[in-house]
Each structure stands twice: as C-alpha cells, then as structure tokens.
Amino acid sequence: MKPVLIAVCVAGLAACDTSTIYKQPAPQASAGVAQAKAAEAQQAPKLDPNEVLAARVKQALEKREKILAAAIDVTAVDGTVTLWGTAASAAERSRAARLASSVEGVKSVDNRIAVVKGS
C-alpha cells in the first residue's frame, strides 16, 4: 500500500506545472524607468533663494580672519540680509556689514550685531 501511495504522490507532483511558480517577471520597458526618473528629478525640492543668499554671506564672513563669524547669524529676505549676533568691536561689526553688502545678490544689509567686549 505504501509503494502505491508514494507512486501516486510522485506522479501528482510530476504532473504539476511549476513553470509559473518559478517564472521571472518580464523586464519593464526602459522607457518607463526613464520616465519615472525624470518625474523624480522634476519633483526634487527647489532651493530657497533666501537660504542660498544667507549661506553665501555666512561663507564670506567665515573666510575673513578679522571677523568672528561663529558669533554672527545671517538671514535673508528678498535680497535684504540681516546680521545677528555679537562682535568684539565696532570695527568688526562694520567689517561684517561691508563684507555682507559686497556679496552678489545682496540689496541691503540690516546690521543688528551688538558690540560686546570680549565676545
């Protein structure tokens, strides 16, 4: 009885079509992939021009040895740059404002840097 049962099981398994189980999905057309990548690129976040301008001014301040840029924060709105923070002297405060006004794209500078001795 056991040999008959084994033979029936083997015959049943052999009759099964396993080609659909192990079949690889058809590759998608490369045009579809290219379109998906193009759509992602179009949806990439756009840089805020105010943040870009503020970053350029901050970078210019950091390059100057006579300005302690770590104590100065920069914001920008429509070409108007505002400098916040502290400076050790009035000369350093003025240098920061002059340098900020020389950065391309800056229309005006609102200098709110406070002079604090020893800062």
FENDATA-V941346 format. One record per run of one state. SS is the DSSP state (~ for helix, > for strand, _ for the rest). FROM is the first residue (numbers start at 1). LEN is the number of residues. If there is no record, write none. Layout:
# FENDATA-V941346
ss | from | len
SS | FROM | LEN
SS | FROM | LEN
This chain:
# FENDATA-V941346
ss | from | len
_ | 1 | 1
~ | 2 | 14
_ | 16 | 14
~ | 30 | 13
_ | 43 | 6
~ | 49 | 15
_ | 64 | 5
~ | 69 | 3
> | 72 | 6
_ | 78 | 2
> | 80 | 8
_ | 88 | 2
~ | 90 | 12
_ | 102 | 6
> | 108 | 8
_ | 116 | 4
